[in-house]
Structure formats: C-alpha cells, structure tokens
Amino acid sequence: MSLAESMLEIIEEEASTRGFARVLAVRVAVGELGSVEPESLQFCFDVVCRGSLAEGASLQIERVEGRAWCMECARSVVLHERHAGCPECGGFQVQIQGGEELRLLDLEVQ
Ligand SMILES: [Zn+2]
C-alpha cells in the first residue's frame, strides 16, 4: 500500500509543478525481481487514488527483466526469479544487478 501512496505523492508533486488537474494514465516499470506484485500494485493504486486527481486512471505496468552477474560464467545473465540459478550453468553464484526497481515512466494528463 505504501508504494502506491508514494506513487500518488510523486504524481501530486508533478501536478503542482506542471499544472495539470487530471491524470488519465500512469505508466510504471516494475522489475520482476522486486517485491512488487503487479496485481496488488494495481489494486492498491486504485484504492489510494480514490478521491484524488488520479482517480480512475489506468495503470500500465511494464515488466523489467531481472539481470544478474554469474561468477561461474563471468557474464551477465537474465534472471526471471530472485532465487533461480544461472540459466546458463545452473549455478547459484549470482549477484543481482537489476530488475528490482519500481519507477514512474510517464503520465498521461489532462
Ligand atoms: Zn552461470
């Protein structure tokens, strides 16, 4: 819930600097290794935005694939699950490099 709340805060700040009154759509990037479930983010977003300038706005979630550095292969590999091993060698000597983020990409406003 707090993630959706901070998203709304960012949107409201944008609204006061850019001077728009309605938000029609919000596009966010959600990393597939992060703790955010798209379905629950969607639900929380709808609840939090009720009565705000973003009420009824559609939330478009873009999944960002996870990336990790495999020490065995000595290269960067794609990781779809946090606790999955390296897809190349099956090893678990991997360090997550990306795909944990939640980022606001853009807003469609009126
Ligand atoms: Zn590997």
Backbone and ligand atoms as CSV (ligand in chain L), in Angstrom:
chain,resi,resn,atom,element,x,y,z
A,1,MET,N,N,0.829,-1.219,0.000
A,1,MET,CA,C,0.000,0.000,0.000
A,1,MET,C,C,0.862,1.268,0.000
A,2,SER,N,N,1.960,1.237,0.766
A,2,SER,CA,C,2.799,2.434,0.880
A,2,SER,C,C,3.455,2.788,-0.452
A,3,LEU,N,N,3.705,1.775,-1.281
A,3,LEU,CA,C,4.277,2.041,-2.602
A,3,LEU,C,C,3.314,2.832,-3.463
A,4,ALA,N,N,2.063,2.417,-3.439
A,4,ALA,CA,C,1.039,3.121,-4.212
A,4,ALA,C,C,0.883,4.535,-3.676
A,5,GLU,N,N,0.987,4.679,-2.346
A,5,GLU,CA,C,0.882,6.009,-1.736
A,5,GLU,C,C,2.021,6.913,-2.184
A,6,SER,N,N,3.247,6.362,-2.224
A,6,SER,CA,C,4.351,7.224,-2.649
A,6,SER,C,C,4.264,7.533,-4.137
A,7,MET,N,N,3.684,6.623,-4.905
A,7,MET,CA,C,3.460,6.928,-6.320
A,7,MET,C,C,2.515,8.106,-6.474
A,8,LEU,N,N,1.442,8.074,-5.681
A,8,LEU,CA,C,0.473,9.167,-5.750
A,8,LEU,C,C,1.111,10.495,-5.318
A,9,GLU,N,N,1.996,10.429,-4.316
A,9,GLU,CA,C,2.689,11.648,-3.883
A,9,GLU,C,C,3.516,12.240,-5.020
A,10,ILE,N,N,4.228,11.377,-5.736
A,10,ILE,CA,C,5.035,11.844,-6.866
A,10,ILE,C,C,4.134,12.475,-7.926
A,11,ILE,N,N,3.001,11.822,-8.181
A,11,ILE,CA,C,2.057,12.330,-9.179
A,11,ILE,C,C,1.523,13.700,-8.763
A,12,GLU,N,N,1.217,13.846,-7.465
A,12,GLU,CA,C,0.686,15.127,-6.990
A,12,GLU,C,C,1.732,16.240,-7.075
A,13,GLU,N,N,2.994,15.875,-6.805
A,13,GLU,CA,C,4.072,16.863,-6.963
A,13,GLU,C,C,4.201,17.299,-8.419
A,14,GLU,N,N,4.155,16.318,-9.308
A,14,GLU,CA,C,4.200,16.606,-10.747
A,14,GLU,C,C,3.058,17.531,-11.138
A,15,ALA,N,N,1.891,17.261,-10.576
A,15,ALA,CA,C,0.709,18.057,-10.894
A,15,ALA,C,C,0.912,19.509,-10.487
A,16,SER,N,N,1.555,19.744,-9.331
A,16,SER,CA,C,1.723,21.124,-8.901
A,16,SER,C,C,2.826,21.829,-9.691
A,17,THR,N,N,3.850,21.088,-10.149
A,17,THR,CA,C,4.879,21.755,-10.956
A,17,THR,C,C,4.434,21.937,-12.406
A,18,ARG,N,N,3.760,20.932,-12.953
A,18,ARG,CA,C,3.373,21.019,-14.360
A,18,ARG,C,C,1.978,21.591,-14.569
A,19,GLY,N,N,1.213,21.656,-13.504
A,19,GLY,CA,C,-0.091,22.300,-13.573
A,19,GLY,C,C,-1.158,21.551,-14.342
A,20,PHE,N,N,-1.283,20.263,-14.120
A,20,PHE,CA,C,-2.424,19.542,-14.696
A,20,PHE,C,C,-3.390,19.155,-13.581
A,21,ALA,N,N,-4.618,18.882,-13.980
A,21,ALA,CA,C,-5.651,18.650,-12.980
A,21,ALA,C,C,-6.167,17.215,-12.949
A,22,ARG,N,N,-5.921,16.485,-14.043
A,22,ARG,CA,C,-6.411,15.113,-14.115
A,22,ARG,C,C,-5.331,14.209,-14.673
A,23,VAL,N,N,-5.248,13.022,-14.129
A,23,VAL,CA,C,-4.333,12.024,-14.661
A,23,VAL,C,C,-5.169,10.910,-15.280
A,24,LEU,N,N,-4.897,10.617,-16.547
A,24,LEU,CA,C,-5.681,9.593,-17.253
A,24,LEU,C,C,-4.998,8.237,-17.214
A,25,ALA,N,N,-3.683,8.268,-17.301
A,25,ALA,CA,C,-2.951,7.006,-17.307
A,25,ALA,C,C,-1.580,7.186,-16.688
A,26,VAL,N,N,-1.114,6.164,-16.040
A,26,VAL,CA,C,0.184,6.176,-15.391
A,26,VAL,C,C,0.949,4.943,-15.881
A,27,ARG,N,N,2.185,5.148,-16.312
A,27,ARG,CA,C,2.990,4.016,-16.763
A,27,ARG,C,C,4.156,3.825,-15.794
A,28,VAL,N,N,4.285,2.648,-15.274
A,28,VAL,CA,C,5.371,2.366,-14.329
A,28,VAL,C,C,6.164,1.148,-14.789
A,29,ALA,N,N,7.427,1.141,-14.418
A,29,ALA,CA,C,8.272,-0.020,-14.673
A,29,ALA,C,C,8.413,-0.783,-13.366
A,30,VAL,N,N,8.134,-2.076,-13.426
A,30,VAL,CA,C,8.239,-2.912,-12.230
A,30,VAL,C,C,9.206,-4.057,-12.538
A,31,GLY,N,N,10.284,-4.105,-11.810
A,31,GLY,CA,C,11.267,-5.159,-12.022
A,31,GLY,C,C,10.745,-6.499,-11.565
A,32,GLU,N,N,11.048,-7.556,-12.342
A,32,GLU,CA,C,10.481,-8.862,-11.977
A,32,GLU,C,C,11.182,-9.505,-10.781
A,33,LEU,N,N,12.275,-8.933,-10.316
A,33,LEU,CA,C,12.925,-9.462,-9.115
A,33,LEU,C,C,12.572,-8.661,-7.867
A,34,GLY,N,N,11.798,-7.614,-8.037
A,34,GLY,CA,C,11.405,-6.801,-6.896
A,34,GLY,C,C,10.304,-7.477,-6.102
A,35,SER,N,N,9.897,-6.832,-5.025
A,35,SER,CA,C,8.893,-7.450,-4.155
A,35,SER,C,C,7.485,-7.052,-4.557
A,36,VAL,N,N,7.368,-6.289,-5.656
A,36,VAL,CA,C,6.060,-5.765,-6.037
A,36,VAL,C,C,5.334,-6.719,-6.962
A,37,GLU,N,N,4.133,-7.111,-6.565
A,37,GLU,CA,C,3.265,-7.920,-7.409
A,37,GLU,C,C,2.411,-6.976,-8.239
A,38,PRO,N,N,2.432,-7.118,-9.553
A,38,PRO,CA,C,1.633,-6.209,-10.385
A,38,PRO,C,C,0.158,-6.164,-9.999
A,39,GLU,N,N,-0.420,-7.321,-9.659
A,39,GLU,CA,C,-1.842,-7.345,-9.328
A,39,GLU,C,C,-2.125,-6.552,-8.059
A,40,SER,N,N,-1.268,-6.698,-7.062
A,40,SER,CA,C,-1.536,-5.990,-5.813
A,40,SER,C,C,-1.226,-4.504,-5.961
A,41,LEU,N,N,-0.246,-4.175,-6.806
A,41,LEU,CA,C,0.038,-2.759,-7.059
A,41,LEU,C,C,-1.164,-2.109,-7.731
A,42,GLN,N,N,-1.738,-2.812,-8.691
A,42,GLN,CA,C,-2.924,-2.327,-9.397
A,42,GLN,C,C,-4.065,-2.063,-8.412
A,43,PHE,N,N,-4.287,-3.019,-7.531
A,43,PHE,CA,C,-5.362,-2.899,-6.550
A,43,PHE,C,C,-5.110,-1.716,-5.606
A,44,CYS,N,N,-3.899,-1.644,-5.044
A,44,CYS,CA,C,-3.570,-0.569,-4.093
A,44,CYS,C,C,-3.646,0.792,-4.761
A,45,PHE,N,N,-3.189,0.848,-6.010
A,45,PHE,CA,C,-3.204,2.104,-6.741
A,45,PHE,C,C,-4.638,2.617,-6.876
A,46,ASP,N,N,-5.548,1.725,-7.253
A,46,ASP,CA,C,-6.953,2.112,-7.395
A,46,ASP,C,C,-7.513,2.635,-6.082
A,47,VAL,N,N,-7.189,1.958,-4.988
A,47,VAL,CA,C,-7.702,2.358,-3.674
A,47,VAL,C,C,-7.143,3.714,-3.252
A,48,VAL,N,N,-5.811,3.860,-3.381
A,48,VAL,CA,C,-5.136,5.077,-2.933
A,48,VAL,C,C,-5.581,6.300,-3.744
A,49,CYS,N,N,-5.859,6.082,-5.034
A,49,CYS,CA,C,-6.188,7.209,-5.915
A,49,CYS,C,C,-7.634,7.677,-5.814
A,50,ARG,N,N,-8.441,6.913,-5.103
A,50,ARG,CA,C,-9.838,7.310,-4.953
A,50,ARG,C,C,-9.931,8.698,-4.344
A,51,GLY,N,N,-10.664,9.584,-4.995
A,51,GLY,CA,C,-10.822,10.941,-4.476
A,51,GLY,C,C,-9.660,11.861,-4.792
A,52,SER,N,N,-8.656,11.363,-5.523
A,52,SER,CA,C,-7.523,12.215,-5.894
A,52,SER,C,C,-7.618,12.571,-7.374
A,53,LEU,N,N,-6.628,13.355,-7.826
A,53,LEU,CA,C,-6.630,13.743,-9.239
A,53,LEU,C,C,-6.358,12.572,-10.174
A,54,ALA,N,N,-5.964,11.449,-9.598
A,54,ALA,CA,C,-5.687,10.270,-10.414
A,54,ALA,C,C,-6.772,9.207,-10.281
A,55,GLU,N,N,-7.902,9.610,-9.756
A,55,GLU,CA,C,-8.987,8.635,-9.617
A,55,GLU,C,C,-9.391,8.079,-10.983
A,56,GLY,N,N,-9.479,6.768,-11.067
A,56,GLY,CA,C,-9.897,6.125,-12.309
A,56,GLY,C,C,-8.813,6.048,-13.370
A,57,ALA,N,N,-7.635,6.552,-13.067
A,57,ALA,CA,C,-6.536,6.487,-14.041
A,57,ALA,C,C,-6.153,5.036,-14.291
A,58,SER,N,N,-5.770,4.736,-15.529
A,58,SER,CA,C,-5.348,3.369,-15.792
A,58,SER,C,C,-3.863,3.237,-15.481
A,59,LEU,N,N,-3.531,2.135,-14.911
A,59,LEU,CA,C,-2.147,1.876,-14.535
A,59,LEU,C,C,-1.575,0.870,-15.528
A,60,GLN,N,N,-0.518,1.285,-16.229
A,60,GLN,CA,C,0.128,0.385,-17.178
A,60,GLN,C,C,1.462,-0.060,-16.601
A,61,ILE,N,N,1.568,-1.343,-16.408
A,61,ILE,CA,C,2.764,-1.869,-15.770
A,61,ILE,C,C,3.665,-2.534,-16.804
A,62,GLU,N,N,4.877,-2.042,-16.909
A,62,GLU,CA,C,5.861,-2.647,-17.804
A,62,GLU,C,C,6.805,-3.485,-16.950
A,63,ARG,N,N,6.912,-4.746,-17.284
A,63,ARG,CA,C,7.815,-5.599,-16.535
A,63,ARG,C,C,9.248,-5.400,-17.030
A,64,VAL,N,N,10.163,-5.267,-16.099
A,64,VAL,CA,C,11.575,-5.138,-16.431
A,64,VAL,C,C,12.243,-6.446,-16.053
A,65,GLU,N,N,12.933,-7.054,-16.981
A,65,GLU,CA,C,13.518,-8.361,-16.671
A,65,GLU,C,C,14.700,-8.237,-15.708
A,66,GLY,N,N,14.851,-9.253,-14.895
A,66,GLY,CA,C,15.927,-9.268,-13.929
A,66,GLY,C,C,17.263,-9.577,-14.596
A,67,ARG,N,N,18.321,-9.000,-14.065
A,67,ARG,CA,C,19.651,-9.293,-14.585
A,67,ARG,C,C,20.571,-9.616,-13.411
A,68,ALA,N,N,21.451,-10.534,-13.648
A,68,ALA,CA,C,22.393,-10.890,-12.603
A,68,ALA,C,C,23.751,-11.200,-13.222
A,69,TRP,N,N,24.774,-11.070,-12.420
A,69,TRP,CA,C,26.120,-11.411,-12.836
A,69,TRP,C,C,26.422,-12.806,-12.301
A,70,CYS,N,N,26.746,-13.729,-13.217
A,70,CYS,CA,C,27.095,-15.078,-12.787
A,70,CYS,C,C,28.611,-15.167,-12.669
A,71,MET,N,N,29.067,-15.571,-11.499
A,71,MET,CA,C,30.518,-15.645,-11.266
A,71,MET,C,C,31.139,-16.822,-12.015
A,72,GLU,N,N,30.351,-17.905,-12.158
A,72,GLU,CA,C,30.842,-19.081,-12.883
A,72,GLU,C,C,31.053,-18.754,-14.358
A,73,CYS,N,N,30.026,-18.175,-14.958
A,73,CYS,CA,C,30.095,-17.854,-16.385
A,73,CYS,C,C,30.862,-16.562,-16.640
A,74,ALA,N,N,31.058,-15.782,-15.579
A,74,ALA,CA,C,31.715,-14.481,-15.691
A,74,ALA,C,C,31.022,-13.597,-16.723
A,75,ARG,N,N,29.687,-13.635,-16.677
A,75,ARG,CA,C,28.950,-12.705,-17.537
A,75,ARG,C,C,27.560,-12.428,-16.958
A,76,SER,N,N,26.922,-11.453,-17.560
A,76,SER,CA,C,25.608,-11.038,-17.115
A,76,SER,C,C,24.542,-11.926,-17.755
A,77,VAL,N,N,23.616,-12.411,-16.949
A,77,VAL,CA,C,22.564,-13.303,-17.447
A,77,VAL,C,C,21.187,-12.766,-17.057
A,78,VAL,N,N,20.165,-13.279,-17.731
A,78,VAL,CA,C,18.794,-12.873,-17.427
A,78,VAL,C,C,18.249,-13.793,-16.341
A,79,LEU,N,N,17.609,-13.189,-15.357
A,79,LEU,CA,C,17.073,-13.958,-14.237
A,79,LEU,C,C,15.603,-13.583,-14.070
A,80,HIS,N,N,14.719,-14.575,-14.119
A,80,HIS,CA,C,13.292,-14.256,-14.003
A,80,HIS,C,C,12.769,-14.403,-12.584
A,81,GLU,N,N,13.527,-15.093,-11.742
A,81,GLU,CA,C,13.114,-15.238,-10.352
A,81,GLU,C,C,14.310,-15.005,-9.465
A,82,ARG,N,N,14.034,-14.365,-8.329
A,82,ARG,CA,C,15.095,-13.981,-7.407
A,82,ARG,C,C,15.966,-15.166,-6.982
A,83,HIS,N,N,15.340,-16.295,-6.718
A,83,HIS,CA,C,16.109,-17.416,-6.173
A,83,HIS,C,C,16.441,-18.470,-7.220
A,84,ALA,N,N,16.253,-18.098,-8.478
A,84,ALA,CA,C,16.597,-19.033,-9.544
A,84,ALA,C,C,18.112,-19.000,-9.745
A,85,GLY,N,N,18.638,-20.103,-10.207
A,85,GLY,CA,C,20.063,-20.146,-10.516
A,85,GLY,C,C,20.338,-19.539,-11.879
A,86,CYS,N,N,21.605,-19.557,-12.254
A,86,CYS,CA,C,22.010,-19.048,-13.560
A,86,CYS,C,C,21.389,-19.921,-14.657
A,87,PRO,N,N,20.747,-19.305,-15.658
A,87,PRO,CA,C,20.121,-20.092,-16.718
A,87,PRO,C,C,21.147,-20.787,-17.628
A,88,GLU,N,N,22.384,-20.334,-17.579
A,88,GLU,CA,C,23.416,-20.914,-18.443
A,88,GLU,C,C,24.064,-22.142,-17.798
A,89,CYS,N,N,24.501,-21.988,-16.550
A,89,CYS,CA,C,25.259,-23.073,-15.917
A,89,CYS,C,C,24.521,-23.702,-14.735
A,90,GLY,N,N,23.395,-23.112,-14.326
A,90,GLY,CA,C,22.631,-23.658,-13.218
A,90,GLY,C,C,23.213,-23.321,-11.849
A,91,GLY,N,N,24.297,-22.560,-11.830
A,91,GLY,CA,C,24.946,-22.219,-10.566
A,91,GLY,C,C,24.206,-21.130,-9.803
A,92,PHE,N,N,24.514,-21.045,-8.520
A,92,PHE,CA,C,23.845,-20.045,-7.680
A,92,PHE,C,C,24.772,-18.917,-7.243
A,93,GLN,N,N,25.950,-18.867,-7.881
A,93,GLN,CA,C,26.887,-17.785,-7.590
A,93,GLN,C,C,26.520,-16.556,-8.412
A,94,VAL,N,N,25.313,-16.064,-8.178
A,94,VAL,CA,C,24.853,-14.938,-8.983
A,94,VAL,C,C,24.593,-13.712,-8.105
A,95,GLN,N,N,24.930,-12.560,-8.660
A,95,GLN,CA,C,24.674,-11.301,-7.962
A,95,GLN,C,C,23.684,-10.495,-8.775
A,96,ILE,N,N,22.597,-10.127,-8.125
A,96,ILE,CA,C,21.560,-9.384,-8.840
A,96,ILE,C,C,22.053,-7.980,-9.206
A,97,GLN,N,N,21.854,-7.633,-10.466
A,97,GLN,CA,C,22.317,-6.328,-10.966
A,97,GLN,C,C,21.171,-5.385,-11.287
A,98,GLY,N,N,20.023,-5.942,-11.603
A,98,GLY,CA,C,18.910,-5.067,-11.976
A,98,GLY,C,C,17.618,-5.847,-12.003
A,99,GLY,N,N,16.513,-5.111,-12.053
A,99,GLY,CA,C,15.212,-5.773,-12.114
A,99,GLY,C,C,14.504,-5.772,-10.769
A,100,GLU,N,N,14.931,-4.882,-9.875
A,100,GLU,CA,C,14.272,-4.788,-8.570
A,100,GLU,C,C,13.520,-3.474,-8.431
A,101,GLU,N,N,13.543,-2.682,-9.501
A,101,GLU,CA,C,13.049,-1.315,-9.366
A,101,GLU,C,C,11.544,-1.152,-9.521
A,102,LEU,N,N,11.076,-0.056,-8.995
A,102,LEU,CA,C,9.726,0.427,-9.276
A,102,LEU,C,C,9.929,1.886,-9.672
A,103,ARG,N,N,9.575,2.214,-10.894
A,103,ARG,CA,C,9.888,3.539,-11.413
A,103,ARG,C,C,8.712,4.086,-12.194
A,104,LEU,N,N,8.423,5.336,-11.969
A,104,LEU,CA,C,7.375,6.009,-12.718
A,104,LEU,C,C,7.947,6.394,-14.073
A,105,LEU,N,N,7.327,5.936,-15.162
A,105,LEU,CA,C,7.853,6.239,-16.502
A,105,LEU,C,C,7.215,7.496,-17.085
A,106,ASP,N,N,5.920,7.479,-17.208
A,106,ASP,CA,C,5.274,8.715,-17.641
A,106,ASP,C,C,3.795,8.774,-17.274
A,107,LEU,N,N,3.260,9.955,-17.451
A,107,LEU,CA,C,1.880,10.225,-17.081
A,107,LEU,C,C,1.140,10.769,-18.290
A,108,GLU,N,N,-0.084,10.307,-18.462
A,108,GLU,CA,C,-0.943,10.923,-19.475
A,108,GLU,C,C,-1.902,11.812,-18.704
A,109,VAL,N,N,-1.869,13.103,-19.002
A,109,VAL,CA,C,-2.622,14.058,-18.187
A,109,VAL,C,C,-3.555,14.886,-19.033
A,110,GLN,N,N,-4.423,15.587,-18.323
A,110,GLN,CA,C,-5.380,16.453,-18.997
A,110,GLN,C,C,-5.291,17.839,-18.414
L,1,ZN,ZN,ZN,26.363,-19.235,-14.972
